[in-house]
Amino acid sequence: MPGICDVVMKMGKFKNLVAASKTAGLIPVLNTGGPYTLFAPTDDAFDKLPKSTIENLFKNKEKLIEILKYHVVEGVYCLADAFEKKKLKTMQGKELKLDLETCSVNGAKIVEGDITADNGVIHIIDTVLTP
C-alpha cells in the first residue's frame, strides 16, 4: 500500500496540498515516516483562501511548513478514535478540536474519513486549517 502523500496524489483533488507539501519538502516525511493522521484540505478548500494568501504561503517556506504540520497528527486516529479523544496534538504543536455533532475539526467539515495508507490514515476536510 502506498504512503499518505502517494494516496493523496492518486485521488486527484489535492493538487494544492501536494504542491505545498513539495515546496515545504514534506513529501518524503509523509510518505515514509509515521504513522500519521492527515487532515487533508481539498483544492476547493484552498480556493476559499484569497489568492494573495496562497501566493504568500508559497513564498514563506517556514509559514507553509507550520500550516502543513498543523494538518498532521502523529499516530493513527480513525474518526471514531479521534472523536472519542476530542483533541489531538498536531506536529506543529497546537491542538485540533474535533466535534462529533458537526463532524468537524476546528470548524472544518470532515467530508470523508478513514482513508488508509501504508503509514497512516487520511481524513478529507473542506477548509484549510490555520494555527
N, C-alpha and C positions, 0 to 999 in steps of 0.2 A: 504494500500500500504506500502511496506517496506521502511526502511530508505536507505540513499545513499550507505552505505557500504554493506548492505544486497543485494541491486540491483547489485552492482559491483561483489559481491561474486557469485551470481547466473549466471552471464554472462560467467564465466569460463576462461576469457583471462586476468585476473588481479591477478594472484597468487602472484606476486612480490609486487604489490601495497597493497594487503591485508596483506601479511606478514609484510611489512614495517609499515603499519598502526597498526597492532597488537603490534609489537615491540615498537612503539612510544607511545602506549596507546591511540591512537586517534579514535579507532572504536566506543566506546560509544558516543563520542562527535559528530562524523559524522553521527551516526545513529539516535540520538535523539535531537541534537541541531539544530541550523539553524534558518531560511533556508539558504542553501548554494548552490553555484555553484562549482562543482568539474571538473577540467580538469584532466581526468584520463588517465595516460600513460599505455599502454598495456604491456604485458610481452615482446613482441617484442621490445618495446621502452626501457625497462630495459636491454634487451640483447645487445643493442647498446653500453651500458656502459662497460668499462673494468671490468672484474670480481673483480679485486682488489678494484675498486671504490665502488662497491656494498658491498663487504665484510667490507670495512672501514666504510661505512654508517651504517651498522647494528651494528657495534661496538661503534659508536659515536652517542648516542641517541639524543643529542642536535642538531647535524647537520642533522640527519634524520628528526627530528620534523620540523626544519627550512625548509628543502626541501619539505616535505609533505604539510606544511602550505602555501608554495608558489604556490601550485596547487589548493588552496581553496579560494573562494571569498565569503564574507558574502552577502547574498541576492540571489535572483533567477534571473539569466540572461539567457533567451533563446538566441540562437545565434543572432537573429535579433536585440535584445536589446544590446547584447554585442558588436556587430559590430558597432552599432549606437554610443555607448559611446566611442569606440576605445581604452579606457584604463580602467582597473579595478584594484582596490587595493586589494591585497591578505591579508590573515590572517597573513602572515609573515611580512607584512608591505610595501613591494615593489609593483610596478605596473606591470601588464601584458599588453602588447600592442597587440591589435587584428587587423588583416589585412584582410579585406573582399576580396581583389583581389586574395590573395593567400590562403584564407580560413585557416588562421593560427593564432596561439597565440605565441608570442615571437619566431617565426620561426618554431614552431612545427605544423605540419599539423593536422587540425581537421578532423578526418576520419568519425566521426559520432557525431551528436549532438542532443540536446533536448530530452535526455532520462530522464523521470521523475521518481522521488522518492517521498516518503511521505514528506520529508523535504528539497527538492531542485531539482536540475537538474544536469545532468552529460553530459559532452562533452568528447568524446574519442579522445586522441591525440597520435601521433606516436613517440614522443620524451619525455624523462624526462626533465622537466624544472629545471633550476638551477638559483638561485638568483644572 
